[in-house]
Each structure stands twice: as structure tokens, then as C-alpha cells.
Amino acid sequence: MKKLTKFISVLLIPVILVGCIQNVVQKVLIKESEVNFGLYMNQISDIANSHNLKMIEEIDPNIGDDISILRVVRITLSEQEYVVVRLGNSGGRESFGVYYYNSLENNGKDISRINIDLFVELINEISGKKVTKDFIVDFLTSPEEKYKSDKTGRTKMDDELISKAYDFNFTSDWSVIYALYKNQDEILCFVGLTKEGTLSIK
């Protein structure tokens, strides 16, 4: 949990603030996000139920002063595996993040068990940029060099064995990021603009 908190705290501000120079951002009013997020919560719950899992809403301790509205939910797969979905609006920029946490410590230490179907379904229900299962599989299984994080301007941390990242456009309005830590924890996340926060002419 500490790793995920650290990971989110690093990503939250860039996801919400970066990318406004390119005309893909559709400004969303707070009152509109309140409605949108309610609909997303229902859709996330439906996806969780379809995988025989349950969604629980949480209070986020990392909320910043720049975020006007934030909803956070957790889907628990096991004691060592869970997904956190964050929905936020900062200055009219409606964004989200899907964070998949897994521990490989008791799983052979080198074999990922990430539920890619669940991950992709959650993304495509919310995101203004769709992603395919094939892409996520390639992102996870390809050598680190192909998706090296420093190609996107992110710095590999000292406690990371593997650090991958890919931006879907020049201004990082959507990004996928993966980190495998020395203690065998791994985090896969997709962050970016929501459907309502994306101009239809992208």
C-alpha cells in the first residue's frame, strides 16, 4: 500500500496538469463531473461484479488543493492484489487513473498475474483514449528498452528493477506506466482524460 501511495503521489499532479497546450481537452464543470463520476462509479461496479469482485469507495488521503472533486474506489482481488480507480477534476480538466497493484513475492517472483481483461475494461469504460488488450500484453512482456520510462521524461527510481512508460500523444494526455520494485511488488497504471474530458475531434 505504501508503494501505491508513493506511486500515485508522483503521478497525480502531472496527469491532471500536463497536456493543456494541445487541443484535446474538453473543459468540464464541477457539477458536470459530479454527475459523470456517479455514472462511472456504477459502471465500475458493474465491471467488478462481472469478474465476481466487489468495489469499495475510499477516502483518498493524498488529495491536493488543486483538485476540486475526487472519487476513489478499490477493487480487491486478493490480499496482495487490488485495483484503485481515481476520478478527478482540476480546473475543469476531468481525468482518471486505473492503478493495478500486485505482489509477486509468493508467485514465483517473476510471473505476473495481472488481470489484463479487468484492467482494459476499466480503462475503456472511462477513458477518452481506448486501449487494446494486445497493446497492454505487449507493453508488459516486451523488453524494458522498448518502453523505457526515460523516453517519456520519467526518472527510474532507485528501488525499481523495471520501469516502463508510454505516452499516447505528445502532451501526455494519456499514459501507461509499469514498475517492478526490488521487493517484487509491481504496479501497472493507465492515466489520462476521461471521455467527457476529451474533445471529440482528437
CORNOR-V834505 format. One record per helix or strand of 2 or more residues. SS is the DSSP state (~ for helix, > for strand). FROM is the first residue (numbers start at 1). TO is the last residue. Records with the same first field share a line. If there is no record, write none. Layout:
SS = FROM-TO  FROM-TO
This chain:
~ = 2-17  30-50  116-126  133-141  144-147  149-152
> = 55-58  69-78  81-90  93-103  160-167  174-181  185-194
